[in-house]
Amino acid sequence: MNEPNDQIQRLGFEAWADNIIVNVVENITSRLAGPYEFSSEEEDVTVCVRLCDGEINATVRAWIKGKGWHYNDRVIKVGVQK
C-alpha cells in the first residue's frame, strides 16, 4: 500500500496514526452513550477502536517498508469533567 507509506514518510508514523484515530472518533461521537467497536484491516494497515466505560482504546498497526511493523496505542477518556 503506497499511499499510507508516503503519508507516513511525510508526517511521521505517530502523527499519521493519530489522524486515523481522530477520524474514527469523529465518526462515532453519536455513539458515545454506549459500547462501540470499530475494526478495519486493509492490506498492511489495521485499525481497532473500542469505546467502553468512558474510554476510547485505539490501536493502529502498519507495516512500514524497510522498517517492519509499527504500533500506535491511545487511551482517551471521554465525558470526564473536573
PDB file as gemmi writes it, atoms N, CA and C in Angstrom:
CRYST1    1.000    1.000    1.000  90.00  90.00  90.00 P 1                      
ATOM      1  N   MET A   1       0.860  -1.168   0.000  1.00  0.00           N  
ATOM      2  CA  MET A   1       0.000   0.000   0.000  1.00  0.00           C  
ATOM      3  C   MET A   1       0.904   1.228   0.000  1.00  0.00           C  
ATOM      4  N   ASN A   2       0.997   1.911  -1.122  1.00  0.00           N  
ATOM      5  CA  ASN A   2       1.933   3.014  -1.264  1.00  0.00           C  
ATOM      6  C   ASN A   2       1.471   4.296  -0.602  1.00  0.00           C  
ATOM      7  N   GLU A   3       0.199   4.627  -0.720  1.00  0.00           N  
ATOM      8  CA  GLU A   3      -0.280   5.911  -0.179  1.00  0.00           C  
ATOM      9  C   GLU A   3       0.000   6.065   1.309  1.00  0.00           C  
ATOM     10  N   PRO A   4      -0.354   5.092   2.183  1.00  0.00           N  
ATOM     11  CA  PRO A   4      -0.021   5.268   3.597  1.00  0.00           C  
ATOM     12  C   PRO A   4       1.477   5.422   3.838  1.00  0.00           C  
ATOM     13  N   ASN A   5       2.301   4.654   3.127  1.00  0.00           N  
ATOM     14  CA  ASN A   5       3.740   4.788   3.334  1.00  0.00           C  
ATOM     15  C   ASN A   5       4.229   6.175   2.946  1.00  0.00           C  
ATOM     16  N   ASP A   6       3.665   6.756   1.881  1.00  0.00           N  
ATOM     17  CA  ASP A   6       4.034   8.125   1.502  1.00  0.00           C  
ATOM     18  C   ASP A   6       3.619   9.112   2.589  1.00  0.00           C  
ATOM     19  N   GLN A   7       2.406   8.937   3.130  1.00  0.00           N  
ATOM     20  CA  GLN A   7       1.926   9.823   4.190  1.00  0.00           C  
ATOM     21  C   GLN A   7       2.745   9.638   5.462  1.00  0.00           C  
ATOM     22  N   ILE A   8       3.100   8.402   5.775  1.00  0.00           N  
ATOM     23  CA  ILE A   8       3.909   8.131   6.964  1.00  0.00           C  
ATOM     24  C   ILE A   8       5.274   8.804   6.831  1.00  0.00           C  
ATOM     25  N   GLN A   9       5.864   8.745   5.651  1.00  0.00           N  
ATOM     26  CA  GLN A   9       7.158   9.389   5.439  1.00  0.00           C  
ATOM     27  C   GLN A   9       7.049  10.899   5.615  1.00  0.00           C  
ATOM     28  N   ARG A  10       5.926  11.469   5.176  1.00  0.00           N  
ATOM     29  CA  ARG A  10       5.743  12.920   5.242  1.00  0.00           C  
ATOM     30  C   ARG A  10       5.412  13.390   6.652  1.00  0.00           C  
ATOM     31  N   LEU A  11       4.487  12.685   7.332  1.00  0.00           N  
ATOM     32  CA  LEU A  11       4.007  13.121   8.645  1.00  0.00           C  
ATOM     33  C   LEU A  11       4.754  12.508   9.822  1.00  0.00           C  
ATOM     34  N   GLY A  12       5.310  11.327   9.620  1.00  0.00           N  
ATOM     35  CA  GLY A  12       5.815  10.530  10.721  1.00  0.00           C  
ATOM     36  C   GLY A  12       4.717   9.565  11.140  1.00  0.00           C  
ATOM     37  N   PHE A  13       5.095   8.379  11.594  1.00  0.00           N  
ATOM     38  CA  PHE A  13       4.110   7.345  11.888  1.00  0.00           C  
ATOM     39  C   PHE A  13       3.105   7.768  12.950  1.00  0.00           C  
ATOM     40  N   GLU A  14       3.588   8.322  14.043  1.00  0.00           N  
ATOM     41  CA  GLU A  14       2.699   8.641  15.162  1.00  0.00           C  
ATOM     42  C   GLU A  14       1.641   9.671  14.759  1.00  0.00           C  
ATOM     43  N   ALA A  15       2.026  10.725  14.061  1.00  0.00           N  
ATOM     44  CA  ALA A  15       1.058  11.746  13.626  1.00  0.00           C  
ATOM     45  C   ALA A  15       0.069  11.148  12.623  1.00  0.00           C  
ATOM     46  N   TRP A  16       0.553  10.323  11.715  1.00  0.00           N  
ATOM     47  CA  TRP A  16      -0.318   9.676  10.740  1.00  0.00           C  
ATOM     48  C   TRP A  16      -1.340   8.781  11.442  1.00  0.00           C  
ATOM     49  N   ALA A  17      -0.878   7.972  12.395  1.00  0.00           N  
ATOM     50  CA  ALA A  17      -1.773   7.073  13.129  1.00  0.00           C  
ATOM     51  C   ALA A  17      -2.765   7.862  13.983  1.00  0.00           C  
ATOM     52  N   ASP A  18      -2.320   8.934  14.629  1.00  0.00           N  
ATOM     53  CA  ASP A  18      -3.235   9.782  15.413  1.00  0.00           C  
ATOM     54  C   ASP A  18      -4.334  10.364  14.531  1.00  0.00           C  
ATOM     55  N   ASN A  19      -4.003  10.746  13.298  1.00  0.00           N  
ATOM     56  CA  ASN A  19      -5.018  11.275  12.380  1.00  0.00           C  
ATOM     57  C   ASN A  19      -6.088  10.230  12.079  1.00  0.00           C  
ATOM     58  N   ILE A  20      -5.688   8.981  11.921  1.00  0.00           N  
ATOM     59  CA  ILE A  20      -6.651   7.907  11.683  1.00  0.00           C  
ATOM     60  C   ILE A  20      -7.566   7.757  12.893  1.00  0.00           C  
ATOM     61  N   ILE A  21      -6.985   7.762  14.081  1.00  0.00           N  
ATOM     62  CA  ILE A  21      -7.779   7.625  15.308  1.00  0.00           C  
ATOM     63  C   ILE A  21      -8.781   8.779  15.416  1.00  0.00           C  
ATOM     64  N   VAL A  22      -8.337   9.997  15.163  1.00  0.00           N  
ATOM     65  CA  VAL A  22      -9.233  11.160  15.234  1.00  0.00           C  
ATOM     66  C   VAL A  22     -10.375  11.012  14.241  1.00  0.00           C  
ATOM     67  N   ASN A  23     -10.096  10.557  13.030  1.00  0.00           N  
ATOM     68  CA  ASN A  23     -11.151  10.385  12.030  1.00  0.00           C  
ATOM     69  C   ASN A  23     -12.198   9.379  12.493  1.00  0.00           C  
ATOM     70  N   VAL A  24     -11.773   8.264  13.074  1.00  0.00           N  
ATOM     71  CA  VAL A  24     -12.721   7.259  13.564  1.00  0.00           C  
ATOM     72  C   VAL A  24     -13.526   7.823  14.727  1.00  0.00           C  
ATOM     73  N   VAL A  25     -12.863   8.471  15.679  1.00  0.00           N  
ATOM     74  CA  VAL A  25     -13.550   9.025  16.850  1.00  0.00           C  
ATOM     75  C   VAL A  25     -14.578  10.076  16.419  1.00  0.00           C  
ATOM     76  N   GLU A  26     -14.238  10.912  15.452  1.00  0.00           N  
ATOM     77  CA  GLU A  26     -15.201  11.902  14.960  1.00  0.00           C  
ATOM     78  C   GLU A  26     -16.444  11.240  14.389  1.00  0.00           C  
ATOM     79  N   ASN A  27     -16.283  10.070  13.790  1.00  0.00           N  
ATOM     80  CA  ASN A  27     -17.417   9.357  13.208  1.00  0.00           C  
ATOM     81  C   ASN A  27     -18.259   8.624  14.241  1.00  0.00           C  
ATOM     82  N   ILE A  28     -17.742   8.391  15.445  1.00  0.00           N  
ATOM     83  CA  ILE A  28     -18.512   7.650  16.448  1.00  0.00           C  
ATOM     84  C   ILE A  28     -19.039   8.538  17.568  1.00  0.00           C  
ATOM     85  N   THR A  29     -18.890   9.844  17.463  1.00  0.00           N  
ATOM     86  CA  THR A  29     -19.313  10.711  18.561  1.00  0.00           C  
ATOM     87  C   THR A  29     -20.797  10.574  18.878  1.00  0.00           C  
ATOM     88  N   SER A  30     -21.609  10.194  17.909  1.00  0.00           N  
ATOM     89  CA  SER A  30     -23.040   9.998  18.183  1.00  0.00           C  
ATOM     90  C   SER A  30     -23.287   8.744  19.010  1.00  0.00           C  
ATOM     91  N   ARG A  31     -22.301   7.873  19.125  1.00  0.00           N  
ATOM     92  CA  ARG A  31     -22.447   6.613  19.863  1.00  0.00           C  
ATOM     93  C   ARG A  31     -21.772   6.650  21.233  1.00  0.00           C  
ATOM     94  N   LEU A  32     -21.385   7.814  21.698  1.00  0.00           N  
ATOM     95  CA  LEU A  32     -20.625   7.906  22.942  1.00  0.00           C  
ATOM     96  C   LEU A  32     -21.417   7.468  24.169  1.00  0.00           C  
ATOM     97  N   ALA A  33     -22.696   7.204  24.029  1.00  0.00           N  
ATOM     98  CA  ALA A  33     -23.507   6.800  25.176  1.00  0.00           C  
ATOM     99  C   ALA A  33     -23.353   5.318  25.508  1.00  0.00           C  
ATOM    100  N   GLY A  34     -22.842   4.523  24.617  1.00  0.00           N  
ATOM    101  CA  GLY A  34     -22.772   3.089  24.896  1.00  0.00           C  
ATOM    102  C   GLY A  34     -21.558   2.435  24.273  1.00  0.00           C  
ATOM    103  N   PRO A  35     -21.379   1.151  24.532  1.00  0.00           N  
ATOM    104  CA  PRO A  35     -20.231   0.424  23.974  1.00  0.00           C  
ATOM    105  C   PRO A  35     -20.266   0.434  22.438  1.00  0.00           C  
ATOM    106  N   TYR A  36     -19.097   0.515  21.855  1.00  0.00           N  
ATOM    107  CA  TYR A  36     -18.984   0.539  20.395  1.00  0.00           C  
ATOM    108  C   TYR A  36     -17.609   0.004  20.023  1.00  0.00           C  
ATOM    109  N   GLU A  37     -17.534  -0.704  18.911  1.00  0.00           N  
ATOM    110  CA  GLU A  37     -16.240  -1.201  18.435  1.00  0.00           C  
ATOM    111  C   GLU A  37     -16.151  -1.031  16.933  1.00  0.00           C  
ATOM    112  N   PHE A  38     -15.014  -0.525  16.475  1.00  0.00           N  
ATOM    113  CA  PHE A  38     -14.737  -0.371  15.051  1.00  0.00           C  
ATOM    114  C   PHE A  38     -13.434  -1.092  14.764  1.00  0.00           C  
ATOM    115  N   SER A  39     -13.425  -1.885  13.710  1.00  0.00           N  
ATOM    116  CA  SER A  39     -12.212  -2.590  13.325  1.00  0.00           C  
ATOM    117  C   SER A  39     -12.122  -2.618  11.809  1.00  0.00           C  
ATOM    118  N   SER A  40     -10.939  -2.369  11.291  1.00  0.00           N  
ATOM    119  CA  SER A  40     -10.730  -2.368   9.850  1.00  0.00           C  
ATOM    120  C   SER A  40      -9.329  -2.881   9.547  1.00  0.00           C  
ATOM    121  N   GLU A  41      -9.244  -3.697   8.529  1.00  0.00           N  
ATOM    122  CA  GLU A  41      -7.938  -4.205   8.103  1.00  0.00           C  
ATOM    123  C   GLU A  41      -7.871  -4.108   6.592  1.00  0.00           C  
ATOM    124  N   GLU A  42      -6.847  -3.399   6.114  1.00  0.00           N  
ATOM    125  CA  GLU A  42      -6.678  -3.232   4.682  1.00  0.00           C  
ATOM    126  C   GLU A  42      -5.203  -3.388   4.351  1.00  0.00           C  
ATOM    127  N   GLU A  43      -4.890  -4.431   3.637  1.00  0.00           N  
ATOM    128  CA  GLU A  43      -3.525  -4.760   3.251  1.00  0.00           C  
ATOM    129  C   GLU A  43      -2.583  -4.725   4.452  1.00  0.00           C  
ATOM    130  N   ASP A  44      -1.824  -3.648   4.610  1.00  0.00           N  
ATOM    131  CA  ASP A  44      -0.804  -3.606   5.657  1.00  0.00           C  
ATOM    132  C   ASP A  44      -1.123  -2.612   6.766  1.00  0.00           C  
ATOM    133  N   VAL A  45      -2.419  -2.261   6.924  1.00  0.00           N  
ATOM    134  CA  VAL A  45      -2.844  -1.335   7.982  1.00  0.00           C  
ATOM    135  C   VAL A  45      -4.037  -1.940   8.714  1.00  0.00           C  
ATOM    136  N   THR A  46      -3.962  -1.954  10.050  1.00  0.00           N  
ATOM    137  CA  THR A  46      -5.073  -2.419  10.879  1.00  0.00           C  
ATOM    138  C   THR A  46      -5.435  -1.324  11.872  1.00  0.00           C  
ATOM    139  N   VAL A  47      -6.741  -1.062  12.004  1.00  0.00           N  
ATOM    140  CA  VAL A  47      -7.236  -0.057  12.936  1.00  0.00           C  
ATOM    141  C   VAL A  47      -8.289  -0.712  13.810  1.00  0.00           C  
ATOM    142  N   CYS A  48      -8.177  -0.524  15.122  1.00  0.00           N  
ATOM    143  CA  CYS A  48      -9.173  -1.035  16.061  1.00  0.00           C  
ATOM    144  C   CYS A  48      -9.458   0.053  17.088  1.00  0.00           C  
ATOM    145  N   VAL A  49     -10.734   0.431  17.199  1.00  0.00           N  
ATOM    146  CA  VAL A  49     -11.146   1.457  18.158  1.00  0.00           C  
ATOM    147  C   VAL A  49     -12.309   0.902  18.959  1.00  0.00           C  
ATOM    148  N   ARG A  50     -12.185   0.948  20.294  1.00  0.00           N  
ATOM    149  CA  ARG A  50     -13.240   0.459  21.190  1.00  0.00           C  
ATOM    150  C   ARG A  50     -13.643   1.564  22.148  1.00  0.00           C  
ATOM    151  N   LEU A  51     -14.950   1.728  22.310  1.00  0.00           N  
ATOM    152  CA  LEU A  51     -15.490   2.670  23.285  1.00  0.00           C  
ATOM    153  C   LEU A  51     -16.213   1.860  24.341  1.00  0.00           C  
ATOM    154  N   CYS A  52     -15.787   1.996  25.591  1.00  0.00           N  
ATOM    155  CA  CYS A  52     -16.417   1.266  26.688  1.00  0.00           C  
ATOM    156  C   CYS A  52     -16.083   1.963  28.007  1.00  0.00           C  
ATOM    157  N   ASP A  53     -17.078   2.122  28.851  1.00  0.00           N  
ATOM    158  CA  ASP A  53     -16.881   2.678  30.199  1.00  0.00           C  
ATOM    159  C   ASP A  53     -16.164   4.023  30.208  1.00  0.00           C  
ATOM    160  N   GLY A  54     -16.533   4.906  29.288  1.00  0.00           N  
ATOM    161  CA  GLY A  54     -15.966   6.252  29.284  1.00  0.00           C  
ATOM    162  C   GLY A  54     -14.552   6.358  28.753  1.00  0.00           C  
ATOM    163  N   GLU A  55     -14.070   5.314  28.078  1.00  0.00           N  
ATOM    164  CA  GLU A  55     -12.732   5.350  27.493  1.00  0.00           C  
ATOM    165  C   GLU A  55     -12.784   4.873  26.054  1.00  0.00           C  
ATOM    166  N   ILE A  56     -11.972   5.520  25.244  1.00  0.00           N  
ATOM    167  CA  ILE A  56     -11.752   5.051  23.885  1.00  0.00           C  
ATOM    168  C   ILE A  56     -10.358   4.446  23.865  1.00  0.00           C  
ATOM    169  N   ASN A  57     -10.275   3.176  23.508  1.00  0.00           N  
ATOM    170  CA  ASN A  57      -8.994   2.488  23.353  1.00  0.00           C  
ATOM    171  C   ASN A  57      -8.775   2.279  21.861  1.00  0.00           C  
ATOM    172  N   ALA A  58      -7.691   2.815  21.337  1.00  0.00           N  
ATOM    173  CA  ALA A  58      -7.445   2.765  19.903  1.00  0.00           C  
ATOM    174  C   ALA A  58      -6.051   2.221  19.624  1.00  0.00           C  
ATOM    175  N   THR A  59      -5.969   1.397  18.589  1.00  0.00           N  
ATOM    176  CA  THR A  59      -4.691   0.864  18.136  1.00  0.00           C  
ATOM    177  C   THR A  59      -4.627   0.959  16.617  1.00  0.00           C  
ATOM    178  N   VAL A  60      -3.524   1.481  16.115  1.00  0.00           N  
ATOM    179  CA  VAL A  60      -3.239   1.476  14.682  1.00  0.00           C  
ATOM    180  C   VAL A  60      -1.949   0.706  14.499  1.00  0.00           C  
ATOM    181  N   ARG A  61      -1.984  -0.260  13.584  1.00  0.00           N  
ATOM    182  CA  ARG A  61      -0.796  -1.061  13.283  1.00  0.00           C  
ATOM    183  C   ARG A  61      -0.552  -0.957  11.790  1.00  0.00           C  
ATOM    184  N   ALA A  62       0.694  -0.705  11.394  1.00  0.00           N  
ATOM    185  CA  ALA A  62       1.005  -0.581   9.975  1.00  0.00           C  
ATOM    186  C   ALA A  62       2.386  -1.145   9.675  1.00  0.00           C  
ATOM    187  N   TRP A  63       2.495  -1.748   8.502  1.00  0.00           N  
ATOM    188  CA  TRP A  63       3.779  -2.225   8.007  1.00  0.00           C  
ATOM    189  C   TRP A  63       4.441  -1.086   7.250  1.00  0.00           C  
ATOM    190  N   ILE A  64       5.637  -0.716   7.684  1.00  0.00           N  
ATOM    191  CA  ILE A  64       6.383   0.342   7.023  1.00  0.00           C  
ATOM    192  C   ILE A  64       7.541  -0.304   6.278  1.00  0.00           C  
ATOM    193  N   LYS A  65       7.550  -0.083   4.977  1.00  0.00           N  
ATOM    194  CA  LYS A  65       8.559  -0.702   4.119  1.00  0.00           C  
ATOM    195  C   LYS A  65       9.957  -0.413   4.635  1.00  0.00           C  
ATOM    196  N   GLY A  66      10.719  -1.455   4.832  1.00  0.00           N  
ATOM    197  CA  GLY A  66      12.090  -1.332   5.294  1.00  0.00           C  
ATOM    198  C   GLY A  66      12.246  -1.170   6.801  1.00  0.00           C  
ATOM    199  N   LYS A  67      11.114  -1.018   7.526  1.00  0.00           N  
ATOM    200  CA  LYS A  67      11.188  -0.793   8.967  1.00  0.00           C  
ATOM    201  C   LYS A  67      10.347  -1.777   9.776  1.00  0.00           C  
ATOM    202  N   GLY A  68       9.459  -2.507   9.118  1.00  0.00           N  
ATOM    203  CA  GLY A  68       8.647  -3.502   9.817  1.00  0.00           C  
ATOM    204  C   GLY A  68       7.361  -2.925  10.394  1.00  0.00           C  
ATOM    205  N   TRP A  69       6.782  -3.668  11.341  1.00  0.00           N  
ATOM    206  CA  TRP A  69       5.517  -3.273  11.955  1.00  0.00           C  
ATOM    207  C   TRP A  69       5.719  -2.157  12.971  1.00  0.00           C  
ATOM    208  N   HIS A  70       4.820  -1.188  12.928  1.00  0.00           N  
ATOM    209  CA  HIS A  70       4.786  -0.097  13.901  1.00  0.00           C  
ATOM    210  C   HIS A  70       3.393  -0.054  14.506  1.00  0.00           C  
ATOM    211  N   TYR A  71       3.316   0.289  15.782  1.00  0.00           N  
ATOM    212  CA  TYR A  71       2.050   0.338  16.514  1.00  0.00           C  
ATOM    213  C   TYR A  71       1.881   1.698  17.171  1.00  0.00           C  
ATOM    214  N   ASN A  72       0.645   2.163  17.237  1.00  0.00           N  
ATOM    215  CA  ASN A  72       0.315   3.372  17.981  1.00  0.00           C  
ATOM    216  C   ASN A  72      -0.926   3.056  18.807  1.00  0.00           C  
ATOM    217  N   ASP A  73      -0.798   3.078  20.115  1.00  0.00           N  
ATOM    218  CA  ASP A  73      -1.903   2.803  21.032  1.00  0.00           C  
ATOM    219  C   ASP A  73      -2.263   4.084  21.773  1.00  0.00           C  
ATOM    220  N   ARG A  74      -3.562   4.349  21.894  1.00  0.00           N  
ATOM    221  CA  ARG A  74      -4.036   5.525  22.614  1.00  0.00           C  
ATOM    222  C   ARG A  74      -5.206   5.146  23.507  1.00  0.00           C  
ATOM    223  N   VAL A  75      -5.271   5.773  24.677  1.00  0.00           N  
ATOM    224  CA  VAL A  75      -6.428   5.681  25.565  1.00  0.00           C  
ATOM    225  C   VAL A  75      -6.925   7.109  25.761  1.00  0.00           C  
ATOM    226  N   ILE A  76      -8.193   7.336  25.417  1.00  0.00           N  
ATOM    227  CA  ILE A  76      -8.780   8.663  25.505  1.00  0.00           C  
ATOM    228  C   ILE A  76      -9.983   8.589  26.437  1.00  0.00           C  
ATOM    229  N   LYS A  77      -9.963   9.380  27.469  1.00  0.00           N  
ATOM    230  CA  LYS A  77     -11.097   9.427  28.415  1.00  0.00           C  
ATOM    231  C   LYS A  77     -12.138  10.383  27.827  1.00  0.00           C  
ATOM    232  N   VAL A  78     -13.406   9.949  27.834  1.00  0.00           N  
ATOM    233  CA  VAL A  78     -14.486  10.788  27.313  1.00  0.00           C  
ATOM    234  C   VAL A  78     -15.505  11.051  28.414  1.00  0.00           C  
ATOM    235  N   GLY A  79     -16.077  12.216  28.376  1.00  0.00           N  
ATOM    236  CA  GLY A  79     -17.110  12.566  29.324  1.00  0.00           C  
ATOM    237  C   GLY A  79     -16.598  12.796  30.739  1.00  0.00           C  
ATOM    238  N   VAL A  80     -15.295  13.065  30.883  1.00  0.00           N  
ATOM    239  CA  VAL A  80     -14.709  13.304  32.192  1.00  0.00           C  
ATOM    240  C   VAL A  80     -14.748  14.801  32.475  1.00  0.00           C  
ATOM    241  N   GLN A  81     -15.335  15.167  33.598  1.00  0.00           N  
ATOM    242  CA  GLN A  81     -15.400  16.568  33.981  1.00  0.00           C  
ATOM    243  C   GLN A  81     -14.633  16.776  35.269  1.00  0.00           C  
ATOM    244  N   LYS A  82     -13.924  17.888  35.361  1.00  0.00           N  
ATOM    245  CA  LYS A  82     -13.157  18.195  36.574  1.00  0.00           C  
ATOM    246  C   LYS A  82     -13.831  19.282  37.349  1.00  0.00           C  
TER     247      LYS A  82                                                      
END                                                                             
